Amino acid sequence: MRDRVLRDLAAGPSEASEAAEVPNDYVCSITAEIMTDHGTTVDRFTYEREAIMEWLRAPTTNNTSPFTGTTLESKALIPNLSLRSLIRNSRSPPWLSPFDP
């Protein structure tokens, strides 16, 4: 993700400003990419589902939080429907807003 942002900065102001508008909450801390399929751990941090599942299967990290390093009480993942809606809405063109009359 950082490499892409740096490329966008070098590319020009319009592309750089678009890349800079992505809120950090939309980016998975494991993959550094905008999340598309979310999984929230019991410590309430959200990650890209495939990335957190791989993290939880790994022998050296299988019961710890990627964000805090603390032991997770459960490997259960909960969908983050609010975040999914925010990300989807941010990618939609404004003229397709469901709130327009």
N, C-alpha and C positions, 0 to 999 in steps of 0.2 A: 504494500500500500504506500509506504513512504517513497519507494522508487517511482511509483506512478505519480504521486503528488509532485515530486521533484521534476519529473518529465513535464508535467502540466505547467509548472511554474516557468520552465524554460520555454515552453511552447507559446505562451502569450497570456495576456491578462484575462481574456474571456474564459479560456479553459481553466486557468489557475483559480479564478474566483469561483467557478462551478465546483471544482474539487475541494476548495476550502469550505464550502457550505455544508459539507457532510458532517453532522454532529458525531462526536466521539461515541455516543451511545449506540449508533448504528453499526459500528465497526467491532468485529469480533477480536478480542484481545489475543486469541490464539493464532488466527489466520491473518489478522490485520486487513481483512476485506469486509465490505458491507455484507451484513448477514442476510440470508434469504430464507433459511429454515432454522428457526431459533429453538434452543433448548436452555431452560433455566434450571440451575442446580439448586439444591436445598439451601445454600447460603445466599440465594437470590441474585446471583450474577448470571447474565445471559451470554451464550456463546453460539456460534454456528453449530447446529446439532451434530453433524458428521465429525467436526473437530473435537467437540467435547466427548463424544462417544469414543473416539480413538484415544483421547487423553485418559479416559476412565478405564480403558482396556489395557493400557501400557503398564508393564510390571513395576516400573519405578514411580509412577505417578497415579496409580489406579484408584486411590481413595482420597486424593487431596484436591483442593480447589486450585485451579490455575491462577486465579486472581489473588488469593490470600495465602495459599500454601497450607492452610489448615485442613485437618481431616474432615471429610464430609461424612455426615451421619448416614447418608443414603446416596446411591447412584441414580436415583429416580430423576428424570428430567420432566419439566413442566413446560408446555408451550407458553410463550410470551405473546399473547394475542394483541395486546396494546402496542408493543414495539413493532410487531409485524404490520399492523395497520398504519402506524406512523411512517415506516419505511416505504410501504407500498404507496401511500398518499404522496410522499415526497417525490416519488419517481413519476407520478402521473402529471401530464400537462395541466396547467391551471384551468384551461378551458373545459376539462373533463371533470371538474370538481362536482361532487354530489350535492354541494350546498348551493349551487347556482339555481336561480328560479327557472 
